[in-house]
Amino acid sequence: MDPLGQRGEWANWAGDQRCRPARVLAPRSRAELAEQVAAAAAAGERLSVTGSGHSFTEAAMTDATMLRLDALRGVLDADRESGLVRVGAGTVLAALNQELEGLGLALENLGDIDAQTVAGAISTGTHGTGARFGNISARVEGVEMVLADGSVRDLSAADDPDLLRAARIGIGALGAISAVTLRCLPAFTLRRVDSAHKLADVLDRFGELAAANDHFELFTFPYSDRALVLERNRTEEPPRPKGRAVAFLNDVVLENWALEALAAAGKAMPRAIPALARFAGLVATGGRNQDASHRIFVNRRDVRFTEMEYAVPRADGPTAVRRVIEWVRSNRYPVFFPIEVRVAAGDDADLSAAHERDTTYIAVHQYRRMKWRPYFEAVESIMNDYDGRPHWGKRHFQTAATLAPRYPRWDAFQRARDELDPSRAFTNEYAECVLGR
Ligand SMILES: Cc1cc2nc3c(=O)[nH]c(=O)nc-3n(C[C@H](O)[C@H](O)[C@H](O)COP(=O)(O)OP(=O)(O)OC[C@H]3O[C@@H](n4cnc5c(N)ncnc54)[C@H](O)[C@@H]3O)c2cc1C
């Protein structure tokens, strides 16, 4: 398949970030990857590895040489005893989940979707929710990386703890990851209960609710006083998936089609947005389900939107959310999409948004054909007050200068970068902006 389409153009999932790579390389094996990288870098080409293109930022974009590692996929090695699973970097999470299920294993936590590649997901710090659980990259025990000179480095926690802390979330700027070793868990069942509540009550009890559930999450619409609360907890009971019709109604019609219809209406009639959003807040009233963990974590997202997400210290989450809502309402800003609030445990990756602090993630979305910049700028300035760290794959306006003071191990990451990619062959425009030269 031609990844660039007929006009030689690459587009991200949202369709609002586009680039024209000078050429695309799609090696069929690790050896071919090493050969192609070495030749391109020796010719002075800049390289950018692309996963599934699900970032909202320019993280994977390039006008130079684009690398696609779709062929490096599948489980390469699995030890059921320890849960350690080595997997090709280009494996899509959905396929990995299926393979793991066959092995009686599962990923500890997942985000909202499973369309990302393993390397793409970890490289931007992709996360799910759960006060006691870290980002996906927190479960990475090893990274195999092809460097610009074509050499292959096998970074492990035992032998290269510092380099691994950098490589677990490297924003594509260290080398081409060819394989990842993940620590998985025995397969488990989750029970999901969705319920609607008064937003003020949920925010007042935020810390308590986050602590009481394995995986706690809330959605609210900026003009609604209601919150949809998702509580997912492990259970020893067997999976009891909903009938297909019910799942279709909730997941596809309610979560996606209704959103599309309302978002489109909101675009045509910006003045109706507050009323539409109140309506959507009432519609999202919930349900329950019990199934294999990966089927409970993941939802379909059919409506295209753009997104910003910030990580703030856990305790600051509710106040920051209140301030975002206050800004939208006082400016009567036309936004129909929900605010999503999740939590994660701190971890030790150098560039993790949850680095060494228990975190609240606050995500704001905008329908892709509507104006997002003033809203996102206002949200960012609120998040700056809480030492907020942006998701590397979601829109923000920060630069290396504003980001460096927010990451205690910034210099350690730069030392790893100097060691792994001294010529900056893997530094695309985005990496240059957020990491510097
Ligand atoms: C609908 C939707 C839902 C989402 N839900 C969530 C969510 O719940 N939680 C969350 O945290 N994020 C979420 N995201 C963001 C998404 O998880 C990240 O942007 C993720 O990085 C995308 O993975 P990808 O495979 O598409 O990688 P890309 O976007 O293609 O690339 C991301 C980065 O990874 C690098 N990269 C990719 N492959 C390699 C490799 N082999 N070696 C080195 N570097 C590499 C790229 O250079 C780039 O810097 C969502 C995005 C969308 C569109």
The ligand as a Tripos MOL2 file, in Angstrom:
@<TRIPOS>MOLECULE
LIG
   53    58     1     0     0
SMALL
NO_CHARGES

@<TRIPOS>ATOM
      1 C1         -8.2260    8.9170   18.3000 C.3       1 LIG1
      2 C2         -6.9780    9.0160   19.1390 C.ar      1 LIG1
      3 C3         -7.0070    8.5610   20.4460 C.ar      1 LIG1
      4 C4         -5.8620    8.6570   21.2520 C.ar      1 LIG1
      5 N1         -5.9320    8.2190   22.5420 N.ar      1 LIG1
      6 C5         -4.8520    8.3660   23.3450 C.ar      1 LIG1
      7 C6         -4.8970    7.9490   24.7030 C.ar      1 LIG1
      8 O1         -5.9030    7.4110   25.1780 O.2       1 LIG1
      9 N2         -3.8040    8.1670   25.4820 N.ar      1 LIG1
     10 C7         -2.6750    8.7710   24.9950 C.ar      1 LIG1
     11 O2         -1.7310    8.9710   25.7510 O.2       1 LIG1
     12 N3         -2.5800    9.1430   23.7080 N.ar      1 LIG1
     13 C8         -3.6350    8.9450   22.8670 C.ar      1 LIG1
     14 N4         -3.5540    9.3290   21.5550 N.ar      1 LIG1
     15 C9         -2.2480    9.8260   21.0590 C.3       1 LIG1
     16 C10        -1.4060    8.6640   20.4910 C.3       1 LIG1
     17 O3         -1.3960    7.5670   21.3490 O.3       1 LIG1
     18 C11         0.0600    9.0950   20.3170 C.3       1 LIG1
     19 O4          0.1490   10.2610   19.5550 O.3       1 LIG1
     20 C12         0.9310    7.9900   19.7300 C.3       1 LIG1
     21 O5          2.2710    8.4340   19.7380 O.3       1 LIG1
     22 C13         0.5300    7.6030   18.3110 C.3       1 LIG1
     23 O6          1.1860    6.4210   17.9230 O.3       1 LIG1
     24 P1          1.5120    6.1590   16.3860 P.3       1 LIG1
     25 O7          1.9030    4.7270   16.2180 O.co2     1 LIG1
     26 O8          0.4410    6.6730   15.5380 O.co2     1 LIG1
     27 O9          2.8500    7.0260   16.2070 O.3       1 LIG1
     28 P2          3.0970    8.3240   15.3190 P.3       1 LIG1
     29 O10         2.1260    9.3610   15.6660 O.co2     1 LIG1
     30 O11         3.2220    7.9460   13.8980 O.co2     1 LIG1
     31 O12         4.5250    8.7380   15.8800 O.3       1 LIG1
     32 C14         4.6590    9.2350   17.1840 C.3       1 LIG1
     33 C15         6.1230    9.4030   17.5510 C.3       1 LIG1
     34 O13         6.7400    8.1190   17.6680 O.3       1 LIG1
     35 C16         7.9250    8.0810   16.8750 C.3       1 LIG1
     36 N5          8.0700    6.7150   16.3880 N.ar      1 LIG1
     37 C17         7.1410    5.9320   15.7980 C.ar      1 LIG1
     38 N6          7.6770    4.7300   15.5040 N.ar      1 LIG1
     39 C18         8.9690    4.7660   15.8960 C.ar      1 LIG1
     40 C19        10.0560    3.8370   15.8570 C.ar      1 LIG1
     41 N7          9.9140    2.6010   15.3620 N.pl3     1 LIG1
     42 N8         11.2640    4.2340   16.3460 N.ar      1 LIG1
     43 C20        11.4400    5.4690   16.8570 C.ar      1 LIG1
     44 N9         10.4540    6.3770   16.9270 N.ar      1 LIG1
     45 C21         9.2410    6.0260   16.4590 C.ar      1 LIG1
     46 C22         7.6740    9.0800   15.7610 C.3       1 LIG1
     47 O14         8.8710    9.5230   15.1580 O.3       1 LIG1
     48 C23         6.9410   10.1730   16.5270 C.3       1 LIG1
     49 O15         7.8670   10.9820   17.2120 O.3       1 LIG1
     50 C24        -4.6540    9.2220   20.7210 C.ar      1 LIG1
     51 C25        -4.6170    9.6530   19.3890 C.ar      1 LIG1
     52 C26        -5.7800    9.5500   18.5970 C.ar      1 LIG1
     53 C27        -5.7320   10.0330   17.1740 C.3       1 LIG1
@<TRIPOS>BOND
     1     1     2 1
     2     2     3 ar
     3     2    52 ar
     4     3     4 ar
     5     4     5 ar
     6     4    50 ar
     7     5     6 ar
     8     6     7 ar
     9     6    13 1
    10     7     8 2
    11     7     9 ar
    12     9    10 ar
    13    10    11 2
    14    10    12 ar
    15    12    13 ar
    16    13    14 ar
    17    14    15 1
    18    14    50 ar
    19    15    16 1
    20    16    17 1
    21    16    18 1
    22    18    19 1
    23    18    20 1
    24    20    21 1
    25    20    22 1
    26    22    23 1
    27    23    24 1
    28    24    25 2
    29    24    26 1
    30    24    27 1
    31    27    28 1
    32    28    29 2
    33    28    30 1
    34    28    31 1
    35    31    32 1
    36    32    33 1
    37    33    34 1
    38    33    48 1
    39    34    35 1
    40    35    36 1
    41    35    46 1
    42    36    37 ar
    43    36    45 ar
    44    37    38 ar
    45    38    39 ar
    46    39    40 ar
    47    39    45 ar
    48    40    41 1
    49    40    42 ar
    50    42    43 ar
    51    43    44 ar
    52    44    45 ar
    53    46    47 1
    54    46    48 1
    55    48    49 1
    56    50    51 ar
    57    51    52 ar
    58    52    53 1
@<TRIPOS>SUBSTRUCTURE
     1 LIG1         1 GROUP 0 **** ****
